Amino acid sequence: MNQPRQRFPSLSHWGAFTAVVEGGRVVDCEPFARDPAPSPILRSMAGMVHSPLRIARPAVREGWLRQREGSDRAARGHDRFVEVDWDTALALVTDELSRVRTQHGHDTLFGGSYGWSSAGGLHHARTLVQRFLHSGGGCVGQAGNYSWGAAQFLLPHVIGTFAPVTGRVTDWPNLLAHTKLFIAFGGLPLRNTQVTSGGAGEHSSAGWIAQAARAGIEFVVISPTRNDVPEGMAARWIPIRPNTDTALMLGMAHTLLAEDLHDADFLQTHCNGFEAWARYLRGTDDGVPKSATWAAAICGVEADTIAELARSAARQRTLINCTWSLQRAHHGEQPYWASIALAAVLGQIGLPGGGFAFGHGSVNGAATPRPDVAAPRLSAGTNPIGRQIPVARLADMLLHPGQPYDFNGRTGTYPDTRLVYWAGGNPFHHHQDLNRLLRAWQKPETIVVHDSWWTPTARRADIVLPATTTLERNDVGGSSRDRYLLAMKQAIAPVGHSRNDFDIFRELAARAGHEAAFTEGRDEAAWVRAIYDSTANNWRAAGFDLPDFDTFWAHGTAELPEPERDMVLFEAFRANPQTAALGTPSGRIELHSAAIASFGYADCPPQPTWLEPEEWLGADGARQWPLHLISSQPADKLHSQLDAGVLSREHKLHDRQRVRLHPADAQARGIADGDLVRVFNARGHCLGGATLDDAVMQGVIVMSTGAWFDGHGDDLERHGNPNVLTADLGTSRLAQGCSAMTALVDVARWQGDAPPVRAFDAPALVTP
């Protein structure tokens, strides 16, 4: 007798959905009924839940099992794995944690585990690994993030908060009513609006952008590729050399100043340090006016275009937006600071429809009207040793123990890492210069990984613990940029011998004697209820009611109302800069920062400044590596999540990531559309499928991230992971952020037979 289909509500970072289950298997994932633009990424979920790449049992690298901390660490990624039972695996992890803590100290444990992991409030792997290690005595953690790490540490110096970079900016209804010109530095790529941290009941960004276009707002998209213009939008595209947006902004600001189009009153009453910055713009001290002509030589945009864009912005209500990608580059602090300064010169900050914004085109929910109440989250607790490194300096930490580094006005020292505990992320996707990371990955004595699939990270671990997916556990989720709170109900039994991260850490904590500190006496069901109740209390304190937990769980959703009035970024500050002062030393917008000046960082001056990146098309190195690589976010997955899924595989060419390049650049290299090509520089080389695209400006190639890493050492990466090519250097000593967008390369047609892709091959497994 056939079992009836069952449906279970759930949530992912790419949207809410209903899991359809038949015979104990997930057969489909139906989009949330109230989502106007559900993501096609949902297509990949059912197949991935039951993928042959699922990790069925705990497994230990054969060489480590024999020799423990004395094993050959270069064998990571090559060794076979020995499958063991849970009791054996947990005993090994417990003993190894105890050994390292006792012999070397808590600061030799690294527990950053960077990654989006689950959208749920409880089963968020990074939070859980930190909570576990914190309750056991502490570990070295990570500060910041790869997505907008440079902005996170710069913006508090400039405007007193980094909140706007999270999408908390002037909302769309206000823009529709007041904005006339929307200047989008980095474009408005709708592929990025499929996702948001914590998930989305409603994919709203594309709809708002479409409404804005129909309302007659003029859009100017400044990007190296016309593909960053939303499809169907009659936007003006201004192609620009990658990493040179700061120069264009300075050229616009100089034009406004030279033609007396600046708002002198706003600069006097609401800004600090304008005169010092104006000296730089005028070239008073260095003899180089930062004029439109000067900027044109750097960014490749005609001087008349730059000057007229500045004049147009001054004539009407203008919003200046930067995507997150602009600050993921060498000196990535500068375009964000320059965009704020340009908006200040225009004098429209705090006015309806004007000023600056961040995040449009980077994530779903930017500027979506939503009351400012917290999303459901579990606390990671307090780290007893209080030690962390900048998130993007992972390889530096492993390669250079004891070496000092500068970070946001302080000097730290890299720890001597003996054990890495990783759960819920894939550093062999998101980190730069992966060949360098491979060398660094050989330094720790032991690497423990929780994962659901045999990802590149799991394959390079010593102890692998199989973790459930979202659909094999209960949770509650929601985003700070979405109005929905959603139940995430367990749809199927755990696949194989997998366990959820919370239960894994609970038993490890019990074995080590700190279970009470980790669980606070709650199991999964009690924690889901507690997280919901905490969220409900926050909503009620803000004036919004929520049903009791049982009612919510039965219904599956709860919804915040739209705010009663528009949100305008810095509206109160503009109205009264004294009573609504910013959290900066002056209480004003810092166009020249005395605090940053005191740090003495040559790579981050105390005011918005054009600094040549380490690699760009105007550098001497461009003679050898004449193409600038843009490693964009993929449209068919979230970072590397679901790369083995059906949607991602459909989009590959020759089973590899596509490489988009201008037809003229292809012709010069004898490359035809559809050819297998090698992309290379001094750091590494990888294969990809050539796609000729005149929407990409000459001198630029675009290669999305997310292909599961398929390389060893300095060997050819076969699957098309562009992070074998990107530079592993900090944005500056201020933020030490990710500089993935700073990379010069060349491309050549591949000759001969194509090597097979092994990214989706599970490692060899043996039974003891």
Secondary structure as GFF3:
##gff-version 3
##sequence-region A 1 768
A	DSSP	beta_strand	6	12	.	.	.	ID=ss1
A	DSSP	beta_strand	15	22	.	.	.	ID=ss2
A	DSSP	beta_strand	25	31	.	.	.	ID=ss3
A	DSSP	three_ten_helix	40	44	.	.	.	ID=ss4
A	DSSP	alpha_helix	45	49	.	.	.	ID=ss5
A	DSSP	beta_strand	59	61	.	.	.	ID=ss6
A	DSSP	alpha_helix	62	67	.	.	.	ID=ss7
A	DSSP	three_ten_helix	68	70	.	.	.	ID=ss8
A	DSSP	three_ten_helix	73	75	.	.	.	ID=ss9
A	DSSP	beta_strand	81	83	.	.	.	ID=ss10
A	DSSP	alpha_helix	86	104	.	.	.	ID=ss11
A	DSSP	three_ten_helix	106	108	.	.	.	ID=ss12
A	DSSP	beta_strand	109	110	.	.	.	ID=ss13
A	DSSP	alpha_helix	125	135	.	.	.	ID=ss14
A	DSSP	beta_strand	140	143	.	.	.	ID=ss15
A	DSSP	alpha_helix	149	159	.	.	.	ID=ss16
A	DSSP	three_ten_helix	163	166	.	.	.	ID=ss17
A	DSSP	alpha_helix	172	178	.	.	.	ID=ss18
A	DSSP	beta_strand	181	185	.	.	.	ID=ss19
A	DSSP	three_ten_helix	190	194	.	.	.	ID=ss20
A	DSSP	alpha_helix	205	214	.	.	.	ID=ss21
A	DSSP	beta_strand	218	222	.	.	.	ID=ss22
A	DSSP	three_ten_helix	226	228	.	.	.	ID=ss23
A	DSSP	beta_strand	236	238	.	.	.	ID=ss24
A	DSSP	alpha_helix	245	258	.	.	.	ID=ss25
A	DSSP	alpha_helix	264	270	.	.	.	ID=ss26
A	DSSP	beta_strand	271	272	.	.	.	ID=ss27
A	DSSP	alpha_helix	274	282	.	.	.	ID=ss28
A	DSSP	alpha_helix	292	299	.	.	.	ID=ss29
A	DSSP	alpha_helix	303	315	.	.	.	ID=ss30
A	DSSP	beta_strand	318	322	.	.	.	ID=ss31
A	DSSP	three_ten_helix	324	327	.	.	.	ID=ss32
A	DSSP	alpha_helix	333	346	.	.	.	ID=ss33
A	DSSP	beta_strand	355	358	.	.	.	ID=ss34
A	DSSP	beta_strand	387	390	.	.	.	ID=ss35
A	DSSP	three_ten_helix	391	393	.	.	.	ID=ss36
A	DSSP	alpha_helix	394	399	.	.	.	ID=ss37
A	DSSP	beta_strand	404	407	.	.	.	ID=ss38
A	DSSP	beta_strand	410	413	.	.	.	ID=ss39
A	DSSP	beta_strand	419	423	.	.	.	ID=ss40
A	DSSP	alpha_helix	427	430	.	.	.	ID=ss41
A	DSSP	alpha_helix	434	441	.	.	.	ID=ss42
A	DSSP	beta_strand	446	451	.	.	.	ID=ss43
A	DSSP	three_ten_helix	458	460	.	.	.	ID=ss44
A	DSSP	beta_strand	463	466	.	.	.	ID=ss45
A	DSSP	three_ten_helix	470	472	.	.	.	ID=ss46
A	DSSP	beta_strand	475	478	.	.	.	ID=ss47
A	DSSP	beta_strand	484	488	.	.	.	ID=ss48
A	DSSP	alpha_helix	501	512	.	.	.	ID=ss49
A	DSSP	alpha_helix	515	519	.	.	.	ID=ss50
A	DSSP	alpha_helix	524	541	.	.	.	ID=ss51
A	DSSP	alpha_helix	549	555	.	.	.	ID=ss52
A	DSSP	beta_strand	557	559	.	.	.	ID=ss53
A	DSSP	alpha_helix	571	575	.	.	.	ID=ss54
A	DSSP	beta_strand	589	590	.	.	.	ID=ss55
A	DSSP	alpha_helix	594	599	.	.	.	ID=ss56
A	DSSP	three_ten_helix	620	623	.	.	.	ID=ss57
A	DSSP	beta_strand	627	630	.	.	.	ID=ss58
A	DSSP	alpha_helix	646	651	.	.	.	ID=ss59
A	DSSP	beta_strand	658	661	.	.	.	ID=ss60
A	DSSP	alpha_helix	663	668	.	.	.	ID=ss61
A	DSSP	beta_strand	676	681	.	.	.	ID=ss62
A	DSSP	beta_strand	684	692	.	.	.	ID=ss63
A	DSSP	beta_strand	700	702	.	.	.	ID=ss64
A	DSSP	three_ten_helix	722	724	.	.	.	ID=ss65
A	DSSP	beta_strand	744	749	.	.	.	ID=ss66
A	DSSP	beta_strand	765	766	.	.	.	ID=ss67
###
